[in-house]
Amino acid sequence: MTRFFLPVLLVVVCMASPVLAYENLGQAIEQKDFVAAEAMVRDKLQNNPQSGELNFLLARLLAWQARYEQALSLYEMLLRQAPTNSDYVLGQAQTLFWSGQKEAAVAAVKKGLVLAPKSQALKRLHIQILLDGKDEESLQKAADLLVEAERQFGPEPFADQRSQLQDLRATGTCFIARREVEAGLSYEHLTKGYAEWKSAYLDGEWLYAPRRVLYGKTRITDRFSLTDEELAIGTYQPLGSLYDYQLEISGSPSYEILPKYSLLGGLSRKLPDNWDATLGARHSEYSATYSNLYSASLGHYFSSQRLEYTLYIGKAEAAPETYTHRLQWTRFYDERSRFALYVAAGQETENSGEFGPAQLISSSVLSMGLVGRHWLPGDRWALSYEFWRHEQGDRYTRWGGALGIRLQF
């Protein structure tokens, strides 16, 4: 009886006490028995409660059991003791991400990359957070970071994330429809005694399916004591997996300065290695004349940035062709926020209103500016802004800016 009872007793004890079922802590973790591993760690901590190594391991075990608040409390304690420990920052960022706190996770990752810019694990986590995003902009940032990480570490460690990115873009599973509206004002001061220019606008945008957008806008413009109203509607639509097109029509019931109507068409193509190219054309009809504007752009995304060159060719009725070159650098940050610097130089033909309605004037131009959009926490409200300086030949120089408030709903 005793010989039978003892083996049974040992089995029961081992089942009731998982710690006894493993020879060491590593074996428990390898078997993903985190409850047993936690018990072992806590037992060791009784003799050494200040051990950073043991508390770090305990924080990870808690996070693996989805006990995020307890894990984050431990990480806060560890980082107070060793604020420059990038491993602690990585563990904290992972736990924040798993608990659904993506913005805080990105902030922690960026802090960790300052401490350890060569950390492959931090780079992977940053990319994974972006891949978990719900819009194309997040995926584009993930693609930029992938290129940078593959250049630094080679493609092998990121092959799974590269495949995940391709699958998300192919299926559109990351998509969430959104609607946005923006209202704003602009003001420009002109030299040589000219009156200021002013405008007010209201824009609306509906992203209702992957790569499918409907938009509309209205504005009131005041130049040289002439005022115009304008309405425009347009759309972006895909043509297969590589091409997108844009169509827009606008009109002005008063057309003192602005065109009586204007038609815009554009075609974009994605190219390898995060390059893209766009061709566009706009036809504008005024009360007594017309003009055409053609454009060709080449852009490249790299490391959360974009560089774009655009050539504009203008042709007004009974006027020679004009050429303008524009270069713009854009920096993306905080998921959807961005700012850009641009410079443009060449010639331009426009109806400024300076010499009366429907008088198109060609002149050399040089302009530069800063433009951006900053989303506030919660991703519902954003501030749009632009500031510029524009030389219109020797006729005048304009200094101006625009501010807008954007709402996502």
Buried (B, 14 or more C-beta within 10 A) or exposed (E): EEEEEEEEEEEEEEEEEBBEBBEEBEBBBEEEBBEBBBBBBEEBBEEEEEBBEBBBBBBBBBBBBEBBEBBBEBBEEBBEEEEEBBBBBBBBBBBBBBBEBBBBBBBBBBBBBEBBEEBBBBBBBBBBBBBBBBBBBBBBBBBBBBBBBBEEBEEEBBEEBBEBBEEBBEEEEBBEEBEBBBBBEBEBBBEEEBEEBBBBBBBBBBBEEBBBBBBBBBBBBBBBEBBBBBEBBBBBBBEEEEEBBBEBEBBBEBBBBBBBBBBBEBBBBEEEEBEBEBEBBBBBBBEEBBBBBBBEBBBBBBBBBBEBEBBBBBBBEEBEEBEBEBBBEBBBBBBBBBBBBBEBBBBBBBBBBBEEBBEBBBBBBBBBBEBBBBBEEEBEEBBBBBBBEBBBBEBBBBBBBBBBEBEBE
